[in-house]
């Protein structure tokens, strides 16, 4: 299926009961995490998208009811000098989840074919080769039993500008903005070209892309969590773990039940 970001700019308001619906999704996510722990299943939830698109807000709500011992959030920034001395995927291999864990990537290895391409940090042969390298990397994880969920959070230029302005005006949001936000904004057309190439080349059966219309924050959060739940539940046994008879016997004796 061909993916076009222009198809995800409706920004329709969320008309359900946002609080109740969010609570219900987070309860399901809590159960999903337990299932991953019990069945020693690994998962990766990966976010890409525009600056100020709402990735952080989705991640905050995704992890709200999770046990912190069994998930990690990796905010991906520019590579360090040591990381630049290795293959671009090297730093991500070190962040892959252990059995029973879920790894959440706030940006990812797709920087190779997005920011590194547009900003000229990678030569054309390097970023073009990156498509095949990324597909092979993801296929390896899936073959090893890891579920990969890839979300791209999209906002229109108008909505992005509104949120960037809000960050300037709000004293407790100013830390979120930087020069790079406006550098990227000025190259929106180049980024759009790179994004559409990325979808075309890396929307695979093993690791498909899901695009989230983030122009309405509440609707975007509900849509993102729903997509994540659907993908994770499909690849883990959601039967609640049975109570160990020996533990039950000891416990009931101890509790006088």
C-alpha positions as CSV (number, residue, x, y, z in Angstrom):
1,X,0.0,0.0,0.0
2,X,1.3,3.4,-0.9
3,X,1.5,5.8,2.1
4,X,1.0,9.6,1.6
5,X,1.2,11.9,4.5
6,X,-1.3,14.3,3.0
7,X,-3.9,11.7,3.6
8,X,-3.4,12.1,7.4
9,X,-4.1,15.8,8.0
10,X,-7.8,15.8,8.7
11,X,-7.2,16.5,12.4
12,X,-10.7,15.3,13.4
13,X,-11.6,15.9,17.0
14,X,-11.9,13.0,19.4
15,X,-15.6,12.7,20.2
16,X,-15.5,9.8,22.7
17,X,-14.9,10.0,26.4
18,X,-11.2,10.6,26.2
19,X,-10.4,10.0,29.9
20,X,-12.4,6.7,30.1
21,X,-11.2,5.5,26.8
22,X,-7.5,6.3,27.7
23,X,-7.9,4.5,31.0
24,X,-9.3,1.4,29.2
25,X,-6.4,1.4,26.7
26,X,-3.8,1.8,29.4
27,X,-5.3,-1.1,31.4
28,X,-5.0,-3.3,28.3
29,X,-1.4,-2.1,27.9
30,X,-0.6,-3.1,31.4
31,X,-1.9,-6.6,30.7
32,X,0.1,-6.7,27.5
33,X,3.3,-5.9,29.4
34,X,2.5,-8.7,31.9
35,X,2.0,-11.1,29.0
36,X,5.4,-10.1,27.6
37,X,7.1,-10.7,30.9
38,X,5.4,-14.0,31.6
39,X,6.0,-15.4,28.1
40,X,9.5,-13.8,27.8
41,X,8.4,-12.0,24.6
42,X,10.3,-9.0,23.3
43,X,8.9,-6.0,21.5
44,X,10.0,-2.7,20.0
45,X,7.7,0.3,19.6
46,X,9.3,2.9,17.4
47,X,8.3,6.5,16.9
48,X,9.2,8.8,14.0
49,X,7.5,12.1,13.1
50,X,7.8,15.8,12.9
51,X,9.1,18.0,15.7
52,X,6.1,19.0,18.0
53,X,4.0,16.2,16.4
54,X,3.1,14.8,19.8
55,X,5.4,11.7,20.0
56,X,6.4,12.5,23.6
57,X,2.8,12.8,24.7
58,X,1.9,9.4,23.2
59,X,5.0,7.8,24.8
60,X,4.1,9.2,28.2
61,X,0.6,7.7,28.0
62,X,1.9,4.5,26.5
63,X,4.1,3.7,29.5
64,X,2.0,5.2,32.2
65,X,0.8,1.9,33.7
66,X,3.9,-0.2,32.8
67,X,6.2,-1.7,35.4
68,X,9.5,0.4,34.9
69,X,11.6,-2.8,35.5
70,X,10.5,-4.3,32.2
71,X,10.6,-1.5,29.6
72,X,13.0,1.2,28.4
73,X,12.5,4.4,26.6
74,X,15.4,5.4,24.3
75,X,15.4,9.1,23.2
76,X,17.7,9.0,20.2
77,X,19.9,12.0,19.6
78,X,22.9,12.7,17.4
79,X,25.5,10.0,17.5
80,X,28.5,10.4,19.7
81,X,32.1,10.4,18.3
82,X,32.4,6.7,19.5
83,X,29.2,5.8,17.8
84,X,30.3,7.5,14.6
85,X,33.3,5.2,14.5
86,X,31.0,2.2,14.1
87,X,28.3,1.1,11.6
88,X,25.2,3.3,12.1
89,X,23.2,0.4,13.5
90,X,25.8,-0.4,16.1
91,X,24.4,1.9,18.8
92,X,20.9,0.4,18.3
93,X,22.0,-3.2,18.7
94,X,23.0,-2.2,22.3
95,X,19.5,-1.0,23.0
96,X,17.5,-4.0,21.8
97,X,15.1,-5.4,24.4
98,X,15.9,-8.5,26.5
99,X,13.4,-11.3,26.9
100,X,10.3,-10.1,28.6
101,X,11.0,-6.4,27.9
102,X,9.6,-3.7,25.6
103,X,11.9,-1.1,24.1
104,X,10.4,2.3,23.1
105,X,12.4,4.3,20.6
106,X,11.8,8.1,20.4
107,X,13.3,8.4,17.0
108,X,15.4,5.5,15.7
109,X,17.7,4.0,13.0
110,X,15.5,5.8,10.5
111,X,17.6,8.8,11.0
112,X,19.9,7.3,8.4
113,X,17.4,7.9,5.7
114,X,15.8,11.0,7.1
115,X,17.9,13.6,8.9
116,X,21.3,12.2,7.8
117,X,20.0,12.2,4.2
118,X,18.5,15.7,4.2
119,X,21.2,17.4,6.2
120,X,24.0,15.7,4.3
121,X,25.5,13.8,7.2
122,X,25.5,10.7,5.1
123,X,26.6,10.4,1.5
124,X,24.0,9.4,-1.1
125,X,25.4,5.8,-1.5
126,X,25.3,5.5,2.3
127,X,21.7,6.5,2.9
128,X,20.5,4.6,-0.2
129,X,22.2,1.4,1.1
130,X,20.6,2.2,4.5
131,X,17.1,1.1,3.2
132,X,18.3,-2.5,2.7
133,X,20.4,-2.5,5.9
134,X,17.4,-1.4,7.9
135,X,15.1,-4.0,6.4
136,X,17.6,-6.7,7.0
137,X,18.1,-5.5,10.6
138,X,14.4,-5.5,11.3
139,X,13.9,-8.9,9.7
140,X,16.5,-10.3,12.0
141,X,14.7,-9.0,15.0
142,X,11.3,-10.4,13.8
143,X,12.9,-13.8,13.0
144,X,14.3,-13.9,16.5
145,X,10.7,-13.4,17.9
146,X,10.6,-9.7,18.5
147,X,7.5,-7.7,17.6
148,X,8.2,-4.4,15.9
149,X,5.6,-1.6,15.8
150,X,6.6,1.4,13.7
151,X,4.5,4.6,14.1
152,X,5.0,7.9,12.2
153,X,3.2,10.8,13.9
154,X,2.2,13.5,11.3
155,X,1.1,17.1,11.6
156,X,0.4,19.7,9.0
157,X,2.7,22.7,8.7
158,X,0.0,25.0,10.1
159,X,-0.4,22.8,13.3
160,X,3.3,22.4,13.7
161,X,3.8,26.2,13.6
162,X,1.1,26.7,16.2
163,X,2.8,24.2,18.6
164,X,6.3,25.7,18.0
165,X,4.9,29.1,18.8
166,X,3.3,27.7,22.0
167,X,6.7,26.4,23.1
168,X,8.2,29.8,22.7
169,X,5.4,31.4,24.7
170,X,5.1,28.8,27.5
171,X,8.0,29.2,30.0
172,X,7.9,25.5,31.0
173,X,7.9,24.2,27.4
174,X,10.8,26.3,26.1
175,X,13.3,23.6,26.9
176,X,11.6,21.5,24.2
177,X,12.6,23.8,21.3
178,X,15.9,24.5,19.6
179,X,17.5,25.8,16.4
180,X,17.1,22.4,14.8
181,X,13.3,22.6,14.9
182,X,13.4,25.6,12.6
183,X,16.2,24.2,10.4
184,X,14.0,21.1,9.8
185,X,11.0,23.3,9.3
186,X,12.7,25.2,6.5
187,X,13.5,21.9,4.7
188,X,10.0,20.4,5.0
189,X,9.7,19.6,1.3
190,X,13.1,17.7,1.3
191,X,12.0,15.9,4.5
192,X,8.6,15.0,2.8
193,X,10.5,13.5,-0.1
194,X,12.7,11.5,2.2
195,X,9.8,10.3,4.3
196,X,7.8,9.1,1.3
197,X,10.9,7.2,0.1
198,X,11.2,5.7,3.5
199,X,7.6,4.5,3.5
200,X,8.0,3.1,0.0
201,X,11.2,1.2,0.8
202,X,10.7,0.1,4.4
203,X,6.9,-0.6,4.7
204,X,7.4,-4.4,4.9
205,X,5.2,-7.3,5.9
206,X,7.4,-8.0,8.9
207,X,7.5,-4.4,10.1
208,X,4.8,-2.2,8.5
209,X,4.4,1.5,9.1
210,X,1.3,3.0,10.8
211,X,0.8,6.7,10.2
212,X,-1.0,8.7,12.9
213,X,-2.8,11.9,12.2
214,X,-1.5,14.0,15.1
215,X,-3.3,17.2,14.3
216,X,-5.7,16.6,17.2
217,X,-3.6,15.5,20.2
218,X,-6.3,13.4,21.9
219,X,-7.4,11.7,18.7
220,X,-3.8,11.0,17.8
221,X,-3.0,9.5,21.2
222,X,-6.0,7.2,21.1
223,X,-5.2,6.1,17.5
224,X,-1.6,5.5,18.4
225,X,-2.3,3.4,21.5
226,X,-5.0,1.4,19.7
227,X,-2.5,0.6,16.9
228,X,0.2,-0.4,19.3
229,X,-2.2,-2.6,21.3
230,X,-3.5,-4.4,18.2
231,X,0.1,-5.1,17.0
232,X,1.4,-6.3,20.4
233,X,-1.7,-8.4,21.3
234,X,-1.4,-10.2,17.9
235,X,2.0,-11.6,18.8
236,X,1.8,-12.6,22.5
237,X,-0.4,-15.1,24.4
238,X,-2.9,-12.9,26.3
239,X,-4.1,-15.8,28.5
240,X,-3.6,-14.7,32.1
241,X,-0.9,-16.7,33.8
242,X,-2.2,-19.7,35.9
243,X,-1.7,-19.6,39.7
244,X,1.0,-22.0,40.8
245,X,-0.7,-24.6,43.0
246,X,2.3,-24.8,45.4
247,X,2.4,-21.1,45.8
248,X,-1.4,-20.9,46.3
249,X,-1.2,-23.6,49.0
250,X,1.6,-21.8,50.9
251,X,0.0,-18.5,50.5
252,X,-3.4,-19.5,51.7
253,X,-1.9,-21.3,54.7
254,X,0.1,-18.2,55.6
255,X,-2.9,-15.9,55.1
256,X,-5.3,-18.3,57.0
257,X,-7.6,-18.7,54.0
